[in-house]
Amino acid sequence: MKPTAVTKALEICVRSKRAVFLWGAPGVGKSETVKALAESLNMELIDIRAVLLDPVDLRGLPTVVNGQAKWCPPSFLPTDPDSKGILFLDELNAAPPLVQAACFQLVLDRKVGEYTLPDGWVIIAAGNRETDRGVTHRMATPLANRFVHLEYETDLNDWVTWALNNGIQTELIGFLRFRPNLLHDFDPKRDSKAFPTPRSWAFVSHILDCKPEPSIELDLIAGTVGEGAATELIGFLRIFRKLPNPDMILMNPETAEMPTDPATLYALCGCLAKMATENTFPRLVSYFNRMPDEFSVLAVRDSIARNSALVSTRAYIEWNSKHSAVVL
């Protein structure tokens, strides 16, 4: 399932209080999706790394009350009966079998010993697939049967929407539009320590934010997404950094230079979409109308993803009328 579909499925499971297990390759964004879901539903999020737990940690420690043993639950489990949230058991299948066994009762019965999970809380777990060569232990059948299982897949359009709203560098968005297969290029049979994933591309964006010197830029990026992807990105960045001046395009949208190279157009679409406001959009649309249809649609979609208010402008309505056949 692509991320938007996973989010919709998780919302249904949260409403029905069904425990969910998200399966996916390393770096695809499982943890980020759960975090975003909690924020959108205005729910608390408790992130528990199951791999760091011992089997006795979930039950807590015993104390003596009136001559009888009473178990005190750990402080990381919610206790407020009026609270609402998501208890996120990340990397659950990386935990040793005894720790997974300790989760049996919590997942199915919402209890561990004398502790009861408040009614407003739901359990979501996540982990890598066994074929991904990560640190995993085969999940016991009784535990697996307690979950709704969802497969998490990458999707470029979903990632671009996320990237536009999370400060990812424009040049990276343009590059991955141009080379979509590099959004997630993970092969468990390879021994590469660095490889492209949505997570590692976000790391590259943070590196570019710091404006590294050209002499070390390639090495930094190669150490994040691998040498092949890094070399392609550096070549793309040379094109991006020679784009027509965006201010000149705004001043003369009808006569400003229009590139013909696809890589340059991908880069330019991302750059101009970043400048789209209700004031600049009419001029940008004049320029977008001169582009090949597929790039015009791409530029307008990215502009709207950044600023949804643009759909109410006259410029968008007129553009949509001209391109309705392509948009549909």
N, C-alpha and C positions, 0 to 999 in steps of 0.2 A: 504494500500500500504506500502511496506517496504521502508526504507529510500532512497535506491538508486533509486527506481522507483519514489518516491516523488520528488527527486531532478531533475530527467529528466522531469517530468511533470511540475515542477516549471519553468524550463528553457524555455519550450514551451510557458507557459503563460506569461513569461517575454517578450519573443520575440513578442507575439501577443498583449501585453499590456492588458491582461485580469486580473482583480482582483481575488485573490485566498484566500480561507479560509482553514487553516489547522486545522483539528479536531484531538484531541488525548488525551489520559490519561495524568495525571500529570507526569512530569519527563521523557518522552520518547525521548525528544531531538528536539522538534519543533523549538524552538528559535535558537538552535545551527545549525540546518540545514539551516535556512534562513541566518544566519550569514556566514556560509561556502559558500552558494550560491553567496552572494554578493562579497565575496573575490575571488571566482573562476571566476566570470564574470567581475571583476575589476570595480565594481559599489559601489557607496556610500551606506551606510545603516543608516537610521534614525529610531531608535527604540522608538516608542511612546507607553507608557502604558495607554491605553484608560481608564482603571479603575481610573486613577488619574486625569482625565480631568473633567471639568465642561462643560455643554452644550455650553457656550459662548466662550470657549477657542479656538476652531478651527476657528471661524470667526474673533477673535481678538477684538481690542478696536476701538471705533470711535474717529475720530478727525475732526476738522472743517477746511475745505479748501475752501476759497472764499465763505464763508457763507453756504457751504453744508457739510453734514456729509460724511466722507470717512473712510472706515474700514481699519485698519492696521492689516495685518495678523500676527500671532504669529511667533516668531523668529525660532521656531523648524521646520517650514515648509520650504522646499527648494524654492529658488527664482531664482537661476542662470539658464537662459534659455538653456545654453549649457551643463548643468550637466546631469549625468545619475545616477540613484540610485533606491533603494527599500525603500518605505515608509512602515515600518512594524508596524501595529497596533496590538500589542500583548495584549492578554487578552481582546479582544474586547467584547466578550459576557459576560464578568464580569462587564462591564461598565453599569451604570444605563440606562434605556430605552431612556431618553432624550439625553444622550451622543451618544448612538447608532443612534438616529434619526439625530443628527448633522452630522453623517458620511454618510448619504444617498447620498447627492449631491456630496461629495468628491469622493466616491467610483464609482458612476455611471457616473457623468458628469466631474469628475476630477476638480471640482470647489467648492469653499465655498464662497458665497457672491461675493466679487470682486477679490478673489484670484483664480488663475488658476495653477494647478500642471504642472510643466514643462513637455514637451513631452518625455524627456528621463527617466521619473520616472514611476514606476509601484507600485501598492498597493498590499501588502500581509498582511493578518490578521491571527491570530491564537487564539485558545481558547480550554478549556476543554469541554468535552461532558457533557450534562445535567445529564447523569447517573453517572458521576464520583463524585457527591456530593461536587463539588467545588463551589466557589462563582460564580454563573452564573445567567444570566437573559435570558429568552427565547428570541431568536432573532426574531425581527419582520419580517414577510414574505417579505415585500418590500426590506428590507436590505439583507436578505438571498438570494433573487433572483438576486442580483447584483454580486454575487461571483461564481467562480468555486470552488466546495467543494471537498476537498481531505481528506481521512481518513488516519491518520498516525499510523503505527503499528511498533512494535519492531521486529528486526531480528538479530539473534546472529552473523551471518557472517558479516553483515554490521557493527555491533557494534565492532566486533573484528578488522576489517579493520581500523575503526576510532581509536580504542584504541591503536593499534600498532603504529599509527602515531601521537599520542597525549600524549605520556609519561605515559600511564596507566601502573601500576605495572604488571609485567609479571605473578606474582602469581595469580592476579585477573583474568587475561585472561585465564590461565589454569583452575582455579576453575570454571568459567562460561562455559568453554568448557565441563567440567565434569558435571555441574549442570545447563544446559541451561534454565530450567524452572524458575530459580531464577534471570534471567536477569531483568525481569519485572513481579513482583508478587503483583499486586495491585487489591484488592477487595474492592469496595466502601461500601460493607456491613459490613466490619470490621472497628473497631474503632482505629486501630493501628495508632500511630502518625508517626512511622518510618516503611518503607517498601521498598523492593528492586525495584529500577528503574535504567535505564542507568545513570541518573543524580546522584542518591545517590551512585552508585558504583564508579563514578568518585570522589565523596567526600571521599569514603573509601580509594581510591588510594592516595589522598592527605594526609590522616591521616597516612597511612603506610609509606609515604615518610618521615614523621617526626620521625619514629622509636619509637613509644610509648612503655613505660614499659609494660611488660607482665601483671602486676597487673591491669592495666586499659585498655589494648587493647580490651578485649572483650566488656567492657561497652561502649567504644567509638564507636565500630563498630555496636553494638546492637542499640545504639542511632541514627544510620544513616540508617541501612537497616532492623532493627528488630531483635529480639532475635534469632529466628529460623535460619535465614540466617547467622547471625553472628556466631552462634555455629558451623554450618557446615563449615564456612570459617576458623575458628580457627583450627578445626580438619584438614582441608586441608593444612593450613600453617605449621602444625607440620610435615606433610609429605614433603612439599616443602622444608623446611629448613633442611631436611636430605637427599636431593638428592645427587646422585653421583657428585663428583667435576667436573664441566664443563671443567676445564683445563686438568684434567686427561683424560677426554673423547677426547679432541682435540689431546692429545699426543698419545693415544692408541685407536683410534676409532674401531679397529677390535677386541680388547680384553676387552675393558672397560665394567664394569658391566652394564647389561641391565635389568631394573626392569620388573616385570610381572604384577604388580597391575595397573589397568586402571587409577586410580586417580594419581598415581605417574608418569605414562607415559604422561598424559595430562600436568602435571606440568613441566615435563622435556622438552616436545616439546616447550613450551613457553619460557623456560629458554635458550635453545639452539638456537632457532630462533633469539633471541636478539643478539646472538654472530655472526650471519652470515654476513660475508663480502666476497668479491671475493677471499681473501686469505684463509679464514678459511672454506669456503663452501665445497671444495672437501673432507676435512676430516670429516666435519659434515655429508655429504651425505653418506660416508662410514658407519657411525654410524646409520643414518636414514634407510639405506638399511637392517639393522638387526632388525628393528622394525616390528611389524605387519603392514600390508599394510595401514590400516586406519590411524595409527599414523604416518607412514612415509609420507603419503600425507598431513596430518595436519601440520607436522613440516616444510615441504618444502613450503607449501602455506603461512604459517606465515612468513617464512624467506623472501619469495618474496614480501609479503605485506610490509615488512620493507625496502627492497632493491630490486627494480624492475630490476636493472642491472644484478642480478644473473641469469636471464633467458637466458642470452647470454653466460654463462660459459659452458665449456665442461662438468663439473660435473652435471649441471642441464639437459643438453641435454641427457646425458647417463642415468640419473635417470628417466627422462620422457619416454625414450624409453622402459625401463624395466617395468614401471608402467602405460603405456598408457591405458591399459584396465581399470584400477582402476580410473585413472584421468578422462577418458571420461565417 
